[in-house]
Amino acid sequence: MEILGLLDTLESMILDGAKVPLTRKILVDEEKVLAVIDKMRLVIQGGGALAREAISAKGGQKGEAAEAKSEVAGPENREMIEGRSVQEVKAVEVLQQAYQMAKEVREGADKYADEVLANLEATSTRVLRTIKAGRERLAKAPQASEKK
């Protein structure tokens, strides 16, 4: 599921990108796009499962579970379990960054949509005033021609 969120983030970045005039090309922030792609790679390579486990484990429970695993595993496997704990922490950090980035993209999209709607409202108001003025003029026109 995390990959879908990252894909949504990537799509939003593309949709919000600046359009190059007279072309179908869009300018996007290369660093941000590459960061999302890197996060997608981590999720695909198994970081998603580690992150879900890390998120589901609450504070002290996580530490207790790691200690219990290391006691059962023996000294040769403790390093692997501790390394996984580091991977879990990194996965959680990556997810938090992705969610923050997605939130910022959504906020930017909302702001852009509001600006577009405000411009549309202003244009619609001007057009409506023009239509009303034209109708009023037409309504007065027969009266003026009857007087002649």
MODELLER restraints for C-alpha pairs under 7 A, 6 or more apart:
rsr = mdl.restraints
at = mdl.atoms
rsr.add(forms.Gaussian(group=physical.xy_distance, feature=features.Distance(at['CA:2:A'], at['CA:48:A']), mean=6.78, stdev=0.5))
rsr.add(forms.Gaussian(group=physical.xy_distance, feature=features.Distance(at['CA:3:A'], at['CA:40:A']), mean=6.00, stdev=0.5))
rsr.add(forms.Gaussian(group=physical.xy_distance, feature=features.Distance(at['CA:3:A'], at['CA:43:A']), mean=6.55, stdev=0.5))
rsr.add(forms.Gaussian(group=physical.xy_distance, feature=features.Distance(at['CA:6:A'], at['CA:36:A']), mean=6.51, stdev=0.5))
rsr.add(forms.Gaussian(group=physical.xy_distance, feature=features.Distance(at['CA:6:A'], at['CA:40:A']), mean=6.52, stdev=0.5))
rsr.add(forms.Gaussian(group=physical.xy_distance, feature=features.Distance(at['CA:6:A'], at['CA:98:A']), mean=6.85, stdev=0.5))
rsr.add(forms.Gaussian(group=physical.xy_distance, feature=features.Distance(at['CA:9:A'], at['CA:102:A']), mean=5.22, stdev=0.5))
rsr.add(forms.Gaussian(group=physical.xy_distance, feature=features.Distance(at['CA:9:A'], at['CA:105:A']), mean=6.93, stdev=0.5))
rsr.add(forms.Gaussian(group=physical.xy_distance, feature=features.Distance(at['CA:10:A'], at['CA:33:A']), mean=6.59, stdev=0.5))
rsr.add(forms.Gaussian(group=physical.xy_distance, feature=features.Distance(at['CA:10:A'], at['CA:36:A']), mean=6.74, stdev=0.5))
rsr.add(forms.Gaussian(group=physical.xy_distance, feature=features.Distance(at['CA:12:A'], at['CA:105:A']), mean=6.55, stdev=0.5))
rsr.add(forms.Gaussian(group=physical.xy_distance, feature=features.Distance(at['CA:13:A'], at['CA:28:A']), mean=6.82, stdev=0.5))
rsr.add(forms.Gaussian(group=physical.xy_distance, feature=features.Distance(at['CA:13:A'], at['CA:105:A']), mean=6.83, stdev=0.5))
rsr.add(forms.Gaussian(group=physical.xy_distance, feature=features.Distance(at['CA:14:A'], at['CA:28:A']), mean=6.41, stdev=0.5))
rsr.add(forms.Gaussian(group=physical.xy_distance, feature=features.Distance(at['CA:16:A'], at['CA:109:A']), mean=6.73, stdev=0.5))
rsr.add(forms.Gaussian(group=physical.xy_distance, feature=features.Distance(at['CA:17:A'], at['CA:26:A']), mean=5.59, stdev=0.5))
rsr.add(forms.Gaussian(group=physical.xy_distance, feature=features.Distance(at['CA:17:A'], at['CA:27:A']), mean=5.27, stdev=0.5))
rsr.add(forms.Gaussian(group=physical.xy_distance, feature=features.Distance(at['CA:17:A'], at['CA:28:A']), mean=5.01, stdev=0.5))
rsr.add(forms.Gaussian(group=physical.xy_distance, feature=features.Distance(at['CA:18:A'], at['CA:26:A']), mean=5.47, stdev=0.5))
rsr.add(forms.Gaussian(group=physical.xy_distance, feature=features.Distance(at['CA:18:A'], at['CA:27:A']), mean=5.06, stdev=0.5))
rsr.add(forms.Gaussian(group=physical.xy_distance, feature=features.Distance(at['CA:18:A'], at['CA:28:A']), mean=6.91, stdev=0.5))
rsr.add(forms.Gaussian(group=physical.xy_distance, feature=features.Distance(at['CA:19:A'], at['CA:25:A']), mean=6.06, stdev=0.5))
rsr.add(forms.Gaussian(group=physical.xy_distance, feature=features.Distance(at['CA:19:A'], at['CA:26:A']), mean=4.45, stdev=0.5))
rsr.add(forms.Gaussian(group=physical.xy_distance, feature=features.Distance(at['CA:19:A'], at['CA:27:A']), mean=6.26, stdev=0.5))
rsr.add(forms.Gaussian(group=physical.xy_distance, feature=features.Distance(at['CA:20:A'], at['CA:26:A']), mean=5.74, stdev=0.5))
rsr.add(forms.Gaussian(group=physical.xy_distance, feature=features.Distance(at['CA:39:A'], at['CA:94:A']), mean=6.61, stdev=0.5))
rsr.add(forms.Gaussian(group=physical.xy_distance, feature=features.Distance(at['CA:47:A'], at['CA:91:A']), mean=5.75, stdev=0.5))
rsr.add(forms.Gaussian(group=physical.xy_distance, feature=features.Distance(at['CA:50:A'], at['CA:88:A']), mean=5.25, stdev=0.5))
rsr.add(forms.Gaussian(group=physical.xy_distance, feature=features.Distance(at['CA:50:A'], at['CA:91:A']), mean=6.60, stdev=0.5))
rsr.add(forms.Gaussian(group=physical.xy_distance, feature=features.Distance(at['CA:51:A'], at['CA:88:A']), mean=5.54, stdev=0.5))
rsr.add(forms.Gaussian(group=physical.xy_distance, feature=features.Distance(at['CA:51:A'], at['CA:91:A']), mean=4.89, stdev=0.5))
rsr.add(forms.Gaussian(group=physical.xy_distance, feature=features.Distance(at['CA:51:A'], at['CA:92:A']), mean=5.20, stdev=0.5))
rsr.add(forms.Gaussian(group=physical.xy_distance, feature=features.Distance(at['CA:54:A'], at['CA:88:A']), mean=5.55, stdev=0.5))
rsr.add(forms.Gaussian(group=physical.xy_distance, feature=features.Distance(at['CA:54:A'], at['CA:92:A']), mean=6.79, stdev=0.5))
rsr.add(forms.Gaussian(group=physical.xy_distance, feature=features.Distance(at['CA:55:A'], at['CA:92:A']), mean=6.98, stdev=0.5))
rsr.add(forms.Gaussian(group=physical.xy_distance, feature=features.Distance(at['CA:70:A'], at['CA:78:A']), mean=4.98, stdev=0.5))
rsr.add(forms.Gaussian(group=physical.xy_distance, feature=features.Distance(at['CA:70:A'], at['CA:81:A']), mean=6.69, stdev=0.5))
